[in-house]
Amino acid sequence: MKVFHNLEHLKPKELIPGFHGKFVHGECVTMAYWEIKRGSILPEHNHVHEQVATVYEGEFELTVDGETQILSPGQPVVIPSNAIHSGRAITDCKITDVFSPVRSEYSSD
């Protein structure tokens, strides 16, 4: 397993329209570094992975199990396993997500 990574060398992937991600995988976690275009929609969904997200640039409206908040820089949120969630980029955003277990469907190459 690769130990050191350089985000500048990782090719971004658009997994959802407007959501461009770079991914780093450990044995038990995946980190996702997102650049999200203003107005992009995260469709309602859930997954087995526990997720911790932090906005570090811009504003993102997030709904988790029916509760909606606008996240701004430095505000982390914990999304429990199987919680239904969705969202919308109010501005261009940069968000970091940590998922456990690994999101094997998010290829890092």
N, C-alpha and C positions, 0 to 999 in steps of 0.2 A: 504494500500500500504506500502510495506517495505521501510523504510527510509535509513537505513545504510546497506551497502553491503561490502563484502570482495571478491575481485577478485580472490584470491587464492582458495576460496571455490566454485567458479562457474565452472561448467564443460564446456570445450570448445566444440563447434560444428563445423564440417567441412561442410559449406554450399556450397562451390565451391571447387573443388580439389585444395589443397594447402592453402586454406584460413580457418584458425581456429579462431572462434570468441567466445567471451564472451559478454553477453548482459545485460544491465541494462535499465529498463523502468521507465519513469516518466509518468505523466498524458499527457504531450504534446510532449515529446522527447524520443528517444532511443539513448543510447550510445553503440557503438560497439567497442570492444577492439580486434583487429586482430593481429594474428601472421601468417605471410605469408611466404611460402617457395620460395626461389629463383626460377625464371622461371615460377612461377604460373601465369596463365592468368585470368584476369577479362574480361569475354565476354562483347561485346557491349550490352548495355541495357539502359533503362531509367525507372524512377518511379516518382510518384507524390510528393515524399518526397524531401524537400530541404535538402542538405547534406553538412556538413562542415567536412573536413578530414584534419588530421595532421599526417605526418610521424614523429615518434620520434626515429626510429632506421632504418638504411638501406636506400635504394633508390628505388623509385617506379616510373615507367613511366606511366603517366596518359594522356589520350586524352579526352577532353570535347568539344563537338560541333566542332570537327575537329581540335582543337588546342592541340598540344602535348607539355608537359613539363616533365622534370625529377624532381621529388620532393625529397628533402633531409630533414634531421631532422630539425624540427622547422618551416617548410614551410607549412602553411595552404592553403587550396583551398576551395572555395565555389562552389558547384555544384547546379545550380538552379533546381527547380522543372521541371521535364520532359526533362532535357538536356540529350542528348545521350552521354554516356561515356563508356570508356573501359580502361584497363590498363595491366601492366605486372610488376612483381617483378624483378628488376634487381639484387637485393641481397635478402637475408633473410630480412624481414621487420617487423616492428611493427607500426601499424597505429591505430589511434583513429578516429572514425566517430561519428558525432552527426546527427541524422535524426529528422526532424519535418514534419508532425506529426509522432506519434509513428509507428514503424515498427512492427505491431502486428504479422506478420508472423515470426518474430525472437523471438522464445520462450526463456525465461530466465532460464528455468529449465533444 
